[in-house]
Amino acid sequence: MATKRKLAALVAEEAEPVDPSDELVFVCLGGGNEVGRSCHIVQYKGKTVMLDAGIHPAYDGLAALPFYDEFDLSTVDILLITHFHMDHAASLPYVLAKTNFKGRVFMTHPTKAIYKWLMQDSVRVQNTHTSSEQVPPLFTESDILSTLPLITTISYHTTHTHAGIRVTPLPAGHVLGACMYLIEIAGLSILFTGDYSREHDRHLIPASVPKGTKVDVLITESTFGVSSHVPRLERETALMKSITGILNRGGRVLMPVFAIGRAQELLLILEDYWSRHPEFRKYPIYYASNLAKKCMLVYQTYIDAMNDNIRNMFQDRLKIAETNAADDDKDEKGVSPAGPWDFRFIRALRSLDRFDDLGGCVMLASPGMMQTGTSRALLERWAPDPKNGVVITGYSVEGTMAKMIMNEPESIQAVMTARTGGRVIGQGRRGEAGEKVLIPRRCTVQEYSFAAHVDGVENREFIEEVAAPVVILVHGEKHNMMRLKSKLLSLNADKPESQRTKVFSPANCEELRIPFRQDKIVKVVGRLASRIQLPSPPTSPEKGEDSGEERKVMAEQVVSGVLVQNDFKLSLMAPEDLREYAGLTTTTILCRQRLTLSAAGVELIRWALESMFGSIKELTPNTNNEAGANGKHEEEKADEELQRGVVFEIMDAVKITIGQKGELEVEWEGNMMNDGIADAVMAVLFNLESSPAAVKQSSRQHSHNHNHAEEYGDSKSALPTRNLHAYVTPEERFSRLCMFLEAQFSAENITPINTPKLVLLTPGDAAPDPVAAQKDIARKQTVELDRLHRAGIPVPGLEIRADKHIATVWLETLEVECGNKALGDRVKAVVERAVEVIAPLWA
């Protein structure tokens, strides 16, 4: 039987509002619910990171670009390129040359080396495009070359900081130079895998989980969804069986591959198989790509970026070369002394014009999607012959010929043949104007996945090892991505809601906002740190911890200084420590203003200043020479030296030097507070000079003097001339404080406290009997009252009543005690405001 729930349980609790600066914003400009044109935006704490800048291989022109018009690229601080594949890096020249992008670009050394050749080759291939529907190029070769200096190269496991963003590249497998990025912004750790592989292949370092790092957000690919790969050994065996089967029946093998990437892994597999099976050496292996020779030099250069298999092979062959220096090509065992990328059974084919299409062969040709280029030309040439075969080894994007031919269509559209106006072998025909040219497909098509992407099992295990509370899935067709998302959510169904992993799969241009609240910690350094009073160690060994009184003292300490933020780290320091701890140069501006008061004398100036600012200091003329920042400033000589007479200092900030014939010099150190005080001083002086009453007062002969030393002596005649705004007596200070309290709480609710607040007695100080203890307390109260009276405090405290609640104000410390928090806070606010208003007088 279902139980009834209370209405309060059915109403969702209002969530605490989130500060927008505490939200992580994630936007897919490309690669959201699709494979191709990967480009992602991460924003946090005012910092913007852009991840990859690719194109979509199934589209042409502007349609192939990510949705750059949906985001202001001028706000991007850092652009991180994971690897050189076209769907991750091919729109980078467009971003750097054609948009308002102003940030920094980072990629690894091998990635930049191959990126240059790859992009130049793509432009040349595009320039040879003679289709009737001519698509304008996105960029030119000069754009590529001019933007290369804008790319900064970095190495694995090195941390780089720019604009407060920390970036660390980590090996990702996949292809040479591919990396994951560990990004840290204001303490938030983000791991972007890009395309990654955990498989131990023949030449790459597999991806691994970062050690010793707590990842808050994981952005990972979902290319294969939940599907799993066939074990590597079985795949290699099946691949070689398929290739040799085609060769044995007299056919040709077409293996469409990316120019650089998985092709190198396949070359190592084929080289190894041919070296162990001499009977197939009569069939040549061609690597048909204009980039082959150039990019193989990169592979030969960056041996240290590969796994132990390649490095050991390199060292072994280097020793063989040194040992058999007299041999030309081979040692006695038939092993080439060349490097691991100097193949014996594989030839580089630069152009089909140099290819004698006779007999069986294995042809690795680019591009891998067979949209155009050498692989498409060979497909159109070999497709009508049933002896031939196409072997797909990489991931095929939707809408490309590689994906369509896997469905084994009856015919394919001629692209390369139609451009040259030629005729293909078989039953292909040339169409009339505007008519498509179709080629029959009779060749076999087989697929063996050697794509260097994690499968569903590897991806899930990696996500569980990272254990990030937030996972964002990108780079995957929608169907595969949703299946992986459902799998991840089902694995968290049994966990408490607070521990469940949040999984997101945003579409392109969909803004994702994830709150991350973090405590702000300020580190006090320098001289300011030495001024903080730390609690004393516990006096009672059995307690083992500090008392509540000490913790209260710690909490109530007021620390003021300059708050400096550097890379999201907050430091509080004294202004004089800015150079040492913040690397900032401080400048002291000394301001001087000269004026002449013809009517007012020194005593009248003193009277006016005391009326405004309370008590002021009178300095000797020599004291003023030592003024300046930190006591180290030497006063610059003015054009006309002022003959100093009397020097007044107001509020420890502004000095007034009064010279002969009414000449005055006002001097202060320039800052916001001192400038305000100086403005007030100038206003008083100008008002004093222009006031008729002041002029009359200063010109009249009078008998009294302004010697304030007499005001507190035995003579009573000087008291009427005393300035009531300066040299205030304790009784006057007390009355002015009471004025504030009476205005708020009325006089009848305020009662003086005649019994002082005694310090707590330790058990050892207590008297043995109650009578003696009472006498001891009375004696101490008398001593305390005498001390307070000598300090000018008439009563120890005041008691303020409001309804049934009572608040106590102790006058010596101005501490407020009250059992009711609301009343206590109100009384405390009134006392603090009163002290602020009469601060120079109360002090």
Secondary structure, DSSP 8 states (H G I E B T S, - for coil): ------HHHHS--------GGGEEEEEEEE-SSSSSS-EEEEEETTEEEEE-----TT--GGGGS--GGGS-GGG--EEE-----HHHHTTHHHHHHHS---SEEEEEHHHHHHHHHHHHHHHHHHHT---SS----S--HHHHHHHGGGEEEE-TT--EEETTEEEEEEE--SSTT-EEEEEEETTEEEEE--S------SS-------TT---SEEEEE-TTTT-----HHHHHHHHHHHHHHHHHTT--EEEE--SSSHHHHHHHHHHHHHHH-GGGTTS-EEEE-TTHHHHHHHHHH-GGGS-HHHHHHHHHHHHHHHHTTT-SS--TTS---S-TT--SSEEEE--GGG----S--EEEES-TT-SSHHHHHHHHHHTT-TT-EEEE-S---TTSHHHHHTT--SEEE-SHHHHHT---SSS-----TT---EEE--SEEEE----SS--HHHHHHHHHHHT-SEEEEESS-HHHHHHHHHHHHHHTTTS-GGG--EEE---BT-EEEEE------EEE-THHHHHS------S-TTT-S--HHHHHHHHT-----EEEEETTEEEEE-GGGIIIII-------EEEEEEE-SS--HHHHHHHHHHHHSS-EEE-HHHHTT-SGGG-------SS---EEEEEEETTTEEEEEEGGGEEEEEEE-SHHHHHHHHHHHHHHHHHHH-HHHHHHHHS--S----GGGGGSS-STTGGGS-TTSS--HHHHHHHHHHHHHHHH-GGGEEEE-S-------GGGS-SSHHHHHHHHHHHHHHHHHHHHHTT-SSSEEEEEETTEEEEEETTTTEEEESSHHHHHHHHHHHHHHHHHTHHHH-
